[in-house]
Amino acid sequence: MTNIRLYPSSLAGEIVIPPSKSISHRAIICASLTSGISKIENIDFSDDIMSTIGAMKKLGAEITAKGDCLYIQGLMTNRIKGTLFDHKLEKCTTNDHFNDCSNSNDVLYKNNIETVDCSESGSTLRFIVPIFSALSQPARYIGRGNLGKRPLSIYYNIFNEQHIRYKYKKDELDLTVIDKLKPGDFYVEGNVSSQFISGLLFALPILSADSKIIITTEFESKPYLDLTLSVLKVFGIDIVNNDYREFIIKGKQQYKCCNYTVEGDYSQAAYFLCANALGADISIKGLKKDSLQGDKEIISILERMVTSTEINEGKIYNHTKQIEEIKIDASQCPDIIPIVSLVAALRKGETKILNAHRLKIKECDRLEATRLELLKLGANIKSTEDSLVINGVDELRGGVDVWSHNDHRIAMMLSIASCFCKEAIILLDSECTSKSYPNFYKDFAELGGKLYEWNMGK
């Protein structure tokens, strides 16, 4: 357990934003599903990305890191040669109960079941489950933290419909899936997580026949699907998107190897963009202006929250706070809501953050964690079941202990908040930033952030 004392400070200087975690997951997966060698440049080896690398290695991809590059020999090379997944079936000798919707008395068989550690990465888990199944690779998926409490019912429904045998433990990640995913029509809710749809979009093109994904509810997080479709297209996979209501996927497609450079991450840039909106002077490099990332919405949100007319290289000029009430829809960009809430806490007037229900099923309940920790600092903030109402104050007091809730986005938000507090704060469990941004505190210190770190042991 690592705690940090953070002092009020002025952030200034230049920073190169780390690569997009969302795009990195997708590029690594696509490159791993080819039959050739791909070079993926600009990788940040966060905990989540290491989980995806480990999973694709389990499937047979050969992945080598050199500097910030990955060289990936796609697993289809060995699959074509017939060296993957060709071991004999064995009778299952355990007494574990598998959901078997065929209602038959057939003897349960299994391959040598791989154990895949997803750590705390929801993207890794939801992306790879259908891929392993599409490739006839039984697997046991394990993880830590809050991952086992995040919903997987969309996949369970598919398993039930296709008579795929599986078992899981409630409130912890311990999921075993035995049988092969089959092509067909998949009815999927669009308001739980787009990661389920992305997982199917990775897996269905390699099946033996065509498939269709039909969205049964209002669709949220469209930008994340746009990222998936964009990366799939680069790697040679064609998907027909009928206005996010249905996706048509031809079977027997082949992923094509290529070289790919990952762009900068708007969700990580948001911390420094918001610091600038509050008075810091940071030049931010590495962002793609025409990016498809949903968290690029931070630019338009901040332009509404402050009187700026220009954002240039991450600097927001004339940062006087607007006074009128502002409403922000969190449904398409949930990851930036904690740091946006900090800006709201220090701008004049009322900010309402709406449709934030998905924040409750992240690494922690981010809605409650944001409310609780900013309240400790002196913010005027209230929450409902799916929203935050924030009325700006002149300053944050500080002088208290705050907690990351073991959530990287809460930890980084509170670290930026310390710069604008009257007194120092102590942040408990700060090490969770390694999940997405391993060098956050190094970059923070180089920009002038003042901190003292110590390790309390386990």
C-alpha positions as CSV (number, residue, x, y, z in Angstrom):
1,M,0.0,0.0,0.0
2,T,1.5,3.3,-1.1
3,N,0.4,6.6,0.3
4,I,1.4,10.1,-1.0
5,R,1.4,13.5,0.7
6,L,0.5,16.0,-2.0
7,Y,1.1,19.7,-1.6
8,P,-0.6,22.7,-3.3
9,S,1.5,23.5,-6.4
10,S,1.5,25.2,-9.8
11,L,1.7,22.8,-12.8
12,A,3.6,24.1,-15.8
13,G,5.7,22.8,-18.6
14,E,5.3,20.3,-21.5
15,I,4.1,16.7,-21.5
16,V,3.7,14.0,-24.1
17,I,0.5,12.2,-23.4
18,P,0.8,8.4,-23.1
19,P,-0.7,6.2,-25.8
20,S,-4.4,5.3,-25.8
21,K,-5.1,2.3,-23.6
22,S,-8.3,1.6,-25.5
23,I,-6.6,1.6,-28.9
24,S,-3.7,-0.4,-27.6
25,H,-5.9,-3.3,-26.4
26,R,-7.6,-3.4,-29.8
27,A,-4.4,-3.3,-31.9
28,I,-2.7,-6.0,-29.8
29,I,-5.7,-8.3,-30.2
30,C,-6.0,-7.7,-34.0
31,A,-2.3,-8.2,-34.6
32,S,-2.4,-11.4,-32.5
33,L,-5.2,-12.8,-34.8
34,T,-3.2,-12.5,-38.0
35,S,-0.9,-15.1,-39.6
36,G,2.0,-12.7,-40.0
37,I,4.2,-10.2,-38.1
38,S,2.9,-6.8,-37.0
39,K,4.8,-4.0,-35.4
40,I,2.7,-1.9,-32.9
41,E,4.4,1.3,-31.9
42,N,3.9,3.6,-29.0
43,I,2.8,1.2,-26.3
44,D,2.6,2.0,-22.6
45,F,3.0,-1.1,-20.5
46,S,0.3,-0.5,-18.0
47,D,-1.2,-3.3,-15.9
48,D,-4.3,-3.5,-18.2
49,I,-2.2,-3.8,-21.4
50,M,0.0,-6.4,-19.8
51,S,-3.2,-8.4,-19.1
52,T,-4.2,-8.4,-22.8
53,I,-0.6,-9.2,-23.9
54,G,-0.6,-12.2,-21.5
55,A,-4.0,-13.4,-22.8
56,M,-3.0,-13.3,-26.4
57,K,0.2,-15.2,-25.6
58,K,-2.0,-17.9,-24.0
59,L,-3.8,-18.2,-27.3
60,G,-0.5,-18.7,-29.2
61,A,0.6,-15.3,-30.3
62,E,4.3,-14.6,-30.0
63,I,4.8,-11.1,-28.6
64,T,8.1,-9.4,-28.1
65,A,8.7,-5.9,-26.6
66,K,11.5,-3.6,-27.7
67,G,11.4,-0.2,-26.2
68,D,7.8,1.1,-26.6
69,C,7.2,-1.2,-29.6
70,L,5.6,-4.7,-29.8
71,Y,6.5,-7.2,-32.5
72,I,3.6,-9.7,-32.7
73,Q,3.7,-13.0,-34.6
74,G,0.0,-13.8,-35.1
75,L,-1.3,-17.0,-33.7
76,M,-3.0,-18.0,-37.0
77,T,0.4,-19.0,-38.3
78,N,0.5,-21.9,-35.9
79,R,-3.2,-22.6,-36.2
80,I,-2.9,-23.0,-40.0
81,K,0.0,-25.4,-39.4
82,G,-2.3,-27.3,-37.1
83,T,-0.1,-27.0,-34.0
84,L,-2.6,-25.2,-31.9
85,F,-5.5,-26.7,-30.0
86,D,-4.9,-30.2,-31.4
87,H,-4.5,-32.1,-28.2
88,K,-6.8,-35.0,-27.3
89,L,-10.0,-34.4,-25.4
90,E,-10.1,-35.7,-21.9
91,K,-13.0,-36.6,-19.6
92,C,-13.6,-34.0,-17.0
93,T,-12.8,-35.6,-13.7
94,T,-13.9,-32.8,-11.4
95,N,-17.2,-32.6,-9.6
96,D,-17.7,-29.0,-10.7
97,H,-21.1,-28.2,-12.1
98,F,-21.2,-26.6,-15.6
99,N,-24.2,-24.8,-16.9
100,D,-25.3,-27.3,-19.7
101,C,-28.4,-26.0,-21.4
102,S,-28.8,-29.0,-23.6
103,N,-30.3,-30.9,-20.7
104,S,-28.5,-34.1,-21.9
105,N,-26.7,-36.7,-19.9
106,D,-23.6,-36.6,-22.1
107,V,-20.2,-37.1,-20.4
108,L,-18.5,-33.7,-20.0
109,Y,-15.3,-33.5,-21.9
110,K,-12.6,-30.8,-21.7
111,N,-9.3,-29.9,-23.3
112,N,-6.4,-28.8,-21.1
113,I,-8.0,-25.7,-19.9
114,E,-5.8,-22.6,-19.9
115,T,-6.0,-20.2,-16.9
116,V,-6.1,-16.6,-18.1
117,D,-5.4,-13.8,-15.5
118,C,-7.2,-10.7,-16.5
119,S,-6.1,-8.9,-13.3
120,E,-8.5,-5.9,-13.0
121,S,-8.9,-5.2,-16.7
122,G,-12.5,-5.3,-17.8
123,S,-11.5,-4.7,-21.4
124,T,-9.2,-7.7,-21.5
125,L,-11.9,-10.0,-20.0
126,R,-14.8,-8.9,-22.2
127,F,-12.7,-8.8,-25.4
128,I,-11.0,-12.2,-25.1
129,V,-13.8,-14.5,-23.8
130,P,-15.6,-14.8,-27.2
131,I,-12.2,-14.9,-29.0
132,F,-11.0,-17.9,-27.0
133,S,-14.4,-19.6,-27.6
134,A,-14.4,-18.9,-31.3
135,L,-11.0,-20.6,-31.5
136,S,-12.2,-23.6,-29.6
137,Q,-10.0,-22.9,-26.7
138,P,-11.5,-23.7,-23.3
139,A,-10.3,-21.3,-20.6
140,R,-10.7,-20.3,-17.0
141,Y,-10.7,-16.6,-16.5
142,I,-9.6,-15.1,-13.2
143,G,-9.0,-11.6,-11.9
144,R,-8.9,-9.4,-8.9
145,G,-10.4,-6.3,-7.3
146,N,-13.9,-5.3,-8.5
147,L,-13.7,-7.2,-11.8
148,G,-15.8,-10.1,-10.7
149,K,-18.7,-7.8,-9.7
150,R,-18.8,-6.1,-13.1
151,P,-21.6,-7.6,-15.3
152,L,-21.1,-10.5,-17.6
153,S,-24.7,-11.5,-18.1
154,I,-24.6,-10.7,-21.8
155,Y,-22.1,-13.5,-22.4
156,Y,-24.0,-15.8,-20.1
157,N,-27.1,-15.3,-22.1
158,I,-25.2,-16.1,-25.3
159,F,-23.8,-19.3,-23.7
160,N,-27.2,-20.4,-22.7
161,E,-28.7,-19.8,-26.1
162,Q,-25.8,-21.7,-27.8
163,H,-25.6,-24.5,-25.2
164,I,-22.1,-23.6,-24.3
165,R,-21.0,-25.1,-21.1
166,Y,-19.7,-22.6,-18.5
167,K,-19.4,-22.1,-14.7
168,Y,-18.7,-19.0,-12.6
169,K,-18.5,-17.8,-9.0
170,K,-20.7,-15.0,-7.8
171,D,-19.0,-11.7,-6.9
172,E,-15.5,-12.8,-8.0
173,L,-14.0,-13.4,-11.3
174,D,-13.6,-17.2,-11.7
175,L,-15.3,-18.1,-15.0
176,T,-14.7,-21.2,-17.1
177,V,-16.0,-21.6,-20.6
178,I,-15.7,-24.9,-22.4
179,D,-17.4,-25.0,-25.8
180,K,-17.0,-23.3,-29.2
181,L,-18.8,-20.1,-30.1
182,K,-21.0,-20.6,-33.1
183,P,-22.1,-18.1,-35.8
184,G,-25.6,-16.8,-35.8
185,D,-27.7,-13.9,-34.6
186,F,-26.7,-12.2,-31.3
187,Y,-29.1,-10.0,-29.5
188,V,-27.2,-7.7,-27.3
189,E,-28.1,-4.8,-25.0
190,G,-26.4,-1.6,-25.9
191,N,-26.6,0.2,-22.5
192,V,-24.5,-2.2,-20.4
193,S,-21.0,-2.0,-21.9
194,S,-19.8,-1.6,-25.5
195,Q,-17.0,-4.0,-24.6
196,F,-19.3,-7.0,-25.1
197,I,-20.1,-5.9,-28.6
198,S,-16.4,-5.2,-29.3
199,G,-15.5,-8.7,-28.1
200,L,-18.0,-10.3,-30.5
201,L,-16.7,-8.1,-33.3
202,F,-13.2,-9.4,-32.8
203,A,-14.4,-13.1,-32.7
204,L,-17.2,-13.5,-35.2
205,P,-15.2,-12.7,-38.4
206,I,-13.1,-15.8,-37.8
207,L,-16.1,-18.2,-37.5
208,S,-17.1,-20.5,-40.4
209,A,-20.3,-18.6,-41.4
210,D,-21.9,-15.1,-41.3
211,S,-23.3,-13.5,-38.1
212,K,-25.3,-10.6,-37.0
213,I,-25.3,-8.5,-33.8
214,I,-28.7,-6.9,-33.1
215,I,-28.8,-4.1,-30.5
216,T,-31.9,-4.4,-28.4
217,T,-31.7,-1.1,-26.3
218,E,-30.5,2.4,-26.7
219,F,-26.8,2.4,-27.5
220,E,-24.2,4.0,-25.2
221,S,-20.5,4.5,-25.7
222,K,-20.7,4.6,-29.5
223,P,-17.2,6.1,-29.7
224,Y,-15.7,3.0,-28.3
225,L,-17.4,0.9,-31.0
226,D,-16.0,3.4,-33.6
227,L,-12.5,2.7,-32.3
228,T,-13.1,-1.1,-32.6
229,L,-14.4,-0.8,-36.1
230,S,-11.6,1.5,-37.1
231,V,-8.8,-0.8,-35.8
232,L,-10.6,-3.9,-37.3
233,K,-10.6,-2.1,-40.7
234,V,-6.9,-1.4,-40.5
235,F,-6.3,-5.1,-39.9
236,G,-8.4,-6.2,-42.9
237,I,-11.8,-7.0,-41.2
238,D,-15.0,-5.6,-42.8
239,I,-18.0,-5.0,-40.6
240,V,-21.3,-3.5,-41.9
241,N,-22.6,-1.0,-39.3
242,N,-26.3,-0.3,-39.8
243,D,-26.6,2.9,-37.7
244,Y,-25.6,1.1,-34.5
245,R,-28.8,-0.9,-34.6
246,E,-27.2,-4.0,-36.1
247,F,-23.8,-5.2,-37.3
248,I,-23.3,-7.6,-40.1
249,I,-20.2,-9.8,-39.9
250,K,-19.1,-12.1,-42.7
251,G,-17.5,-15.3,-41.6
252,K,-14.2,-16.8,-42.8
253,Q,-12.4,-13.4,-42.8
254,Q,-8.7,-13.2,-42.2
255,Y,-6.9,-10.7,-40.1
256,K,-4.0,-9.1,-42.0
257,C,-0.7,-8.1,-40.4
258,C,0.4,-4.5,-40.6
259,N,2.4,-1.8,-38.7
260,Y,0.4,0.4,-36.4
261,T,1.1,3.4,-34.3
262,V,-1.1,4.1,-31.2
263,E,-2.2,7.7,-30.8
264,G,-2.2,9.7,-27.5
265,D,-4.9,9.0,-24.9
266,Y,-7.5,11.7,-24.4
267,S,-8.7,10.1,-21.2
268,Q,-5.2,10.6,-19.7
269,A,-4.9,14.1,-21.3
270,A,-8.1,15.1,-19.5
271,Y,-6.3,15.4,-16.2
272,F,-3.9,18.0,-17.6
273,L,-6.5,19.7,-19.7
274,C,-8.6,20.1,-16.6
275,A,-5.6,21.4,-14.7
276,N,-5.1,24.0,-17.4
277,A,-8.8,25.0,-17.2
278,L,-8.2,25.7,-13.5
279,G,-5.1,27.8,-14.1
280,A,-2.1,25.5,-14.9
281,D,0.1,26.2,-17.9
282,I,0.8,22.8,-19.5
283,S,1.6,22.3,-23.2
284,I,0.1,18.9,-24.1
285,K,1.7,16.9,-27.0
286,G,0.7,13.7,-28.7
287,L,-3.0,14.1,-29.2
288,K,-4.6,13.4,-32.6
289,K,-7.0,16.3,-33.5
290,D,-9.3,14.1,-35.6
291,S,-9.3,11.2,-33.1
292,L,-12.3,8.9,-32.8
293,Q,-11.8,8.6,-29.0
294,G,-15.0,9.3,-27.1
295,D,-13.0,11.1,-24.4
296,K,-12.1,13.7,-26.9
297,E,-15.4,15.2,-25.6
298,I,-13.3,16.7,-22.8
299,I,-12.4,19.5,-25.2
300,S,-16.0,20.6,-25.9
301,I,-17.0,20.1,-22.2
302,L,-14.2,22.4,-21.0
303,E,-15.1,25.0,-23.7
304,R,-18.6,25.1,-22.1
305,M,-17.2,25.2,-18.6
306,V,-14.8,28.1,-19.0
307,T,-14.8,31.3,-21.2
308,S,-12.0,30.0,-23.4
309,T,-12.2,30.6,-27.1
310,E,-9.0,28.8,-27.9
311,I,-7.4,25.5,-27.0
312,N,-3.9,25.2,-28.4
313,E,-1.6,22.3,-27.6
314,G,-3.7,21.6,-24.5
315,K,-3.4,25.2,-23.2
316,I,-6.8,26.8,-22.4
317,Y,-6.5,30.6,-22.5
318,N,-8.6,33.1,-20.6
319,H,-9.8,30.5,-18.0
320,T,-12.4,32.6,-16.2
321,K,-15.1,30.2,-15.1
322,Q,-18.6,30.5,-16.6
323,I,-21.5,31.2,-14.3
324,E,-24.5,29.7,-15.9
325,E,-25.8,26.2,-15.2
326,I,-24.3,23.4,-17.3
327,K,-25.5,19.9,-18.0
328,I,-23.1,17.1,-19.0
329,D,-24.2,13.8,-20.4
330,A,-21.9,11.1,-19.0
331,S,-23.2,8.2,-21.0
332,Q,-20.7,8.5,-23.9
333,C,-17.6,9.5,-21.9
334,P,-17.9,8.0,-18.3
335,D,-14.1,7.8,-17.7
336,I,-13.5,11.5,-17.7
337,I,-16.4,12.3,-15.3
338,P,-14.3,12.3,-12.0
339,I,-11.8,14.9,-13.3
340,V,-14.6,17.0,-14.9
341,S,-16.2,17.0,-11.5
342,L,-13.1,18.6,-10.1
343,V,-13.4,21.5,-12.6
344,A,-17.1,21.8,-11.8
345,A,-16.3,22.0,-8.1
346,L,-14.2,25.2,-8.7
347,R,-16.3,27.0,-11.3
348,K,-19.0,29.4,-10.4
349,G,-22.6,28.2,-10.9
350,E,-24.2,24.7,-11.0
351,T,-23.0,21.7,-13.0
352,K,-25.3,18.7,-13.4
353,I,-23.7,15.5,-14.6
354,L,-26.4,13.2,-15.9
355,N,-26.8,9.6,-17.1
356,A,-23.8,8.5,-15.1
357,H,-25.1,5.1,-14.0
358,R,-22.2,3.2,-15.6
359,L,-19.8,4.9,-13.3
360,K,-21.2,2.7,-10.5
361,I,-19.8,-0.5,-12.1
362,K,-16.2,0.5,-12.8
363,E,-13.2,-0.4,-10.7
364,C,-15.2,1.1,-7.8
365,D,-18.5,3.0,-7.6
366,R,-17.0,6.1,-9.2
367,L,-20.1,8.2,-8.7
368,E,-20.0,7.7,-5.0
369,A,-16.2,7.9,-4.7
370,T,-16.1,11.2,-6.6
371,R,-18.8,12.6,-4.4
372,L,-17.2,11.4,-1.2
373,E,-13.6,12.4,-1.8
374,L,-14.4,15.9,-3.3
375,L,-16.7,16.5,-0.3
376,K,-13.8,15.8,2.0
377,L,-11.9,18.5,0.2
378,G,-14.6,21.1,0.7
379,A,-16.6,20.8,-2.5
380,N,-20.4,21.4,-2.7
381,I,-21.4,18.1,-4.4
382,K,-24.5,15.9,-4.1
383,S,-25.3,12.6,-5.9
384,T,-28.5,10.8,-7.0
385,E,-28.7,7.3,-8.3
386,D,-27.2,8.3,-11.7
387,S,-26.1,11.9,-11.5
388,L,-24.0,14.5,-9.7
389,V,-25.0,18.0,-8.8
390,I,-22.1,20.3,-8.1
391,N,-22.2,24.0,-7.1
392,G,-18.8,25.7,-7.4
393,V,-16.9,27.0,-4.4
394,D,-14.1,29.5,-4.3
395,E,-11.4,27.1,-3.1
396,L,-10.9,23.5,-1.8
397,R,-9.6,23.3,1.7
398,G,-7.5,20.1,1.8
399,G,-5.8,19.2,5.0
400,V,-7.4,15.7,5.1
401,D,-6.8,12.1,4.1
402,V,-8.5,11.0,0.9
403,W,-8.7,7.5,-0.7
404,S,-8.3,6.3,-4.2
405,H,-10.8,3.5,-3.7
406,N,-8.1,1.5,-5.5
407,D,-9.3,3.2,-8.7
408,H,-6.7,4.8,-11.0
409,R,-9.1,7.5,-12.2
410,I,-10.0,8.6,-8.7
411,A,-6.3,8.6,-7.7
412,M,-5.3,10.8,-10.6
413,M,-8.3,13.2,-10.1
414,L,-7.4,13.7,-6.4
415,S,-3.7,14.3,-7.3
416,I,-4.7,17.1,-9.7
417,A,-7.1,18.4,-7.0
418,S,-4.2,18.7,-4.5
419,C,-2.7,21.5,-6.7
420,F,-5.7,23.6,-6.0
421,C,-6.2,22.9,-2.3
422,K,-5.3,25.4,0.4
423,E,-3.5,22.7,2.4
424,A,-1.7,19.5,1.6
425,I,-3.7,16.2,1.4
426,I,-2.7,12.6,1.9
427,L,-3.8,10.2,-0.8
428,L,-4.2,6.5,0.3
429,D,-3.5,3.7,-2.1
430,S,-2.0,5.8,-4.8
431,E,-0.2,2.9,-6.6
432,C,-3.4,1.9,-8.5
433,T,-2.4,4.5,-11.2
434,S,-0.2,1.7,-12.7
435,K,-3.4,0.2,-14.1
436,S,-3.5,2.7,-16.9
437,Y,-0.7,5.3,-16.4
438,P,2.4,3.9,-14.8
439,N,4.4,7.1,-15.2
440,F,1.7,9.4,-13.9
441,Y,3.5,10.6,-10.8
442,K,6.8,11.0,-12.7
443,D,5.1,13.2,-15.2
444,F,3.2,15.0,-12.4
445,A,6.4,15.8,-10.5
446,E,8.2,17.0,-13.7
447,L,5.4,19.5,-14.2
448,G,5.9,20.9,-10.8
449,G,3.6,18.7,-8.7
450,K,4.9,18.4,-5.1
451,L,4.6,15.1,-3.4
452,Y,6.2,12.8,-0.8
453,E,5.6,9.1,-1.1
454,W,6.0,6.2,1.3
455,N,5.1,2.5,1.4
456,M,3.0,1.2,4.2
457,G,3.4,-2.5,3.2
458,K,0.4,-4.8,2.6
